[in-house]
Amino acid sequence: MKDRRSSQKTREPNRPEAEPAGKRVTLPRALSKLGYCSRTQAERLISEGRVEVGNRIVTDPSAWVDLSTALIKVDGKQIAAEARIYLMLNKPRGLVTTRHDPEGRPTVYDCLTEFDVPHLSPVGRLDKASEGLLLFTNDTEFAQALLDPITHVSKSYHVQIDRIADDDMLAAMTSGLRHEGELLRATAARKLREGDRNSWIEVELQEGRNRQIRRMLEALDIACLRLMRVAIGGLELGDLPKGSVRALTETELKDLRRKIAPAK
C-alpha cells in the first residue's frame, strides 16, 4: 500500500495552513499584543530588518512566533509586555493631537506629563479647534477595534452653530450631505438649546470621516462655533475638568469591550 505521507507536500516554514492554537501568533500581531506598535507599523519594522526573534533577524511579516517563549527585539532592544493603560482626557481647544508637532504648537501630550508611557497613543483624533473626550491607550488591538467601522461604536458631540437649528437642517444631516464628492451622514441629530442668534445641537456619528461634522455644516453653509465630543460608545466625558486626565474604571472598560467584541 502506498504511503500517503510520502505524497503530501511539505509545508513551507512559518506559513501554516491555519493559525496554531495557544500563544502562537504572527510576528506583527505579537508586537501589537505586547503594546509596542500597531500591526501595520510592525510589518514595516519587520520588512526593514529591524526585528529579531531568538537573536535572528526576521524580515517575513507572515512568520509565526510563540508569545510565551519568543525573545523579540526591535533595534536590538528586547520587547516586553507593558501594563495596559486606558485614559480619558478632556481635550482643550488649541491643542493638536500628535506627540511631536513640527510647528512647535502645544499638543495633547502636554496634558499627559504624569504618564511616562512610551507607546501611549490617542484613539482617533480631535482637530485643533475641537475639544472634549479623547481616549489614550497602549493597547493597540483595543484601539483598532474601537475605531473599526464594523463595531459601530457611536461618538456623540455637542456643537454650537451660528444660527437657530431647525427640523430641515437636522433632517439633512441624518439623511446625508455631499461634501467634495463624499457622502456624509449623521446617525442622529437633535437640538439641545438655543439663544437669540445661535444654538447647540447634539450629533451622533458611527463613521470616522475626517472633520465630518464641520464638513456637513459647511455643506449647509453653517458656521461651527464650538465642537465638543461628549461620549464614545456610552462612555461619557462627564464633569472631568478641561485639560484633566483620568484612568477608565473597570466597569467602563468592560462596557467598551462588550461593544467592540465583534471586531476582536
N, C-alpha and C positions, 0 to 999 in steps of 0.2 A: 504493500500500500504506500502510495506517495505521501511523503511527509509534507503536510500543508505549511508547516513553519518555514520550509525552505523556499516556498514561493511567495511568502509575504515580503513586502517592501520594507526595507529598514527605514525607520523614522529618522528624519533629519534632526540632529541635536538641537535642543532648545525650541523646537517647533512641534509641540504635541498637538494631537487632533482635537483634544478638548482640554479645558482648563483643569489642572490637577486639583485634588481635594486638599484641604488643610491650609497650610500657610504659604503655599506656592502661588506666586502672582507674577505678572510681567514686571520687568525692571522699572519701567516708567510708573506703574501703579505702586510699586514698592516705595519709590521716592515720594510719591503723593501720600501714601498711607503714613509714612514717617513724618509727614508735615514739612518736608523740605521744599517742595515746589509743586506746581500743577503737573499733570501728565504731559501736557504739550511742552512745557518748559523742560521736563525731564527728557523727552525724546530728543530735543535739541542738544542738551548736555551730553547725552549718550552718543549721538551722531558725531559730535565734536571730539570724542575720545577723552572726555573729562571724568568718566565714571569707571570705577574699578569694583569688581566683585571678587573677593578672595585674592586680592593683590594681582588681579589680571584685568587689564583694560577691556571693557566690553563696548562694542560700537553698534551692536544689533539691538534696536529698541524692542524686538519681539522676544528677547531672551527671558527665560523664567528664572526666578530665584526663590529660595525658601526664606521667608521673613524671620523665622525663628532661629536660623543658623547663619545666614549670609552676612559676611563682613563687607559693607558697602561704603565706598569712599567717593567723594566728589572733590576734584582738585587736590587729591592727596589727604583730605581730612575725613575721618570716619563720621558717618551719619548715624545718629541715634534718635530714637523716637522722642519727640518733645511732648511735654504735657499739653493736652488740648486746652486752648483758651478761647472763650467766646465772650465778646464785649459788645456793648452798645454805646454809641456816642451821640450826644445831641449836638450835631454839627452847626456851628455858627456860619452866617453868611461871610463871604470873603476868603474862605479857606479853599484851596484846591485839593482834590482827592488824589494825592500822589505822595510818595515818600520823599522824592527829591524833585524840586521844580527848577528847571534851567533858568527861569526868570527871577529866581530868588523870592518868590511870593510865599507867604505863610501857608502851611499845609495842615491837613488834619492830624498828622503825626505830632504836631506841636502840642496837641491835647493828650498825647499818649506817652509823655515822658516818663511816667512811673512804671510803664510796662516795657521792659527791655527784652523783647521777644524778636529775634532776628527775622522770622518768617511770618509775622503778623500782617495780614493783608485785609483791605476792605472787601466786603461782599457787595459787588456792584459799585456804583458811583453816585455822587450828587455833584452837580456842577458848582462852580464858584459862587454863583448868586443864590443857590438853593441852600436850604437848611433842614435840620431835623434828624430823624433816625438813620444812623449809619452803623452797620454791623462790621465787626472785625473778628477774624479767627485765623489760626494756623492750621485748621482742619480743612484741607483743600477739597476733599470729597464732599464734605458738608456744604461748603460754599458753592461748589459747582452744582450740586443738586438743588440748592435753594434758588439758583438763578436759571435752572433748566426750564424752558417753556413747558415741558411735559408735565411738570408738577403743578402748574397753575397756581403758584403761591401769589396771593394778591398783595399789592402795595397800595396804601391809602395816603392821600395828600390833601392838605388844606391849602387853597390857592386864593389869593386876593387879586381881583381883576379891576380894571378901570371903569367898570360900568355895572349896572344892575343886571344880574343874571335873570334870564327868562327861560320859559319852558322850551322854546325853539332852540336856543343855544345849547341847553343841556341835552336835548334830544339829538342834536347834530353831533355832539361829542360821543354819544353812545352808539349812534348808527354808523359813524365813520366819516373821516375827513381826509382828503388827499392833500399832501404837502410835498412838493418836489417829487411828484410821481409815486409817493409811498402812501398806502392807506393806513391811517392811524385811527385807533378806536379805543375808547374807554369802556371798561366793564360796567361802571356805574358813575353817575354824576348827579349831584343834588346841591341845592342852595342851602348854605348854613345861616347866613345873616347878611344884612345889607345896611349901608349908610346912605347919605344923600347922593353921592356920586360913584360909589364903588361897592363891591360886595365880596363875600367869601363863599367859595364853593368847595365841596369835597369831591375828589376824583379818585376812583379806584382803577388800577391797572393790573393786568396779568402778563402783559408783554414787557420787554425790556428795551424798547427802542430809545435811541439817543435823543435826549431833550424832548421826549414825546409830548408832554403836556404843553410846554412852551410852543412847540411847533403846531399843535392843534389850535391853540389860541391865536397864533399868527395867521393860520388859515381862515379864522373868523374875524381877523382884523381887530383883535382884542389884546390889550397890553397886560402882561403879567407883572403885578407889583410885588408880590411875595409868593414863594412856593416852599412849602414845608412838608416833608414826609413824616407822617404821624404813626404809621403802623406797617408791619411786614408780617403777613400770614397770621394775623391775630396778636402778634407781639406789639404792644403799644409803647410809644415814647413816654407817655405819662407825664409826670412832673419833674423829670430829670432836668436839672438846670442847664442852660446854654453853655456849651464847652465842656460839660462834665461827662465822665465815663463811668460805667459800672458793669460788673460781670452779670451775665444772664443766670437766672436761677435754674435749678434742675427741672422744675416744672415747666418753665419757659422753653428749655431745650427739648424736653420730652414732647411738648406740643408741636414745636417746629419739626422735629424728626418724624413725627406722625404724618405731617403734611408732605414731607419730601420722600416718604417711603417708596412711592412708585418709581423714583429715579435712582434708588440705591440698590 
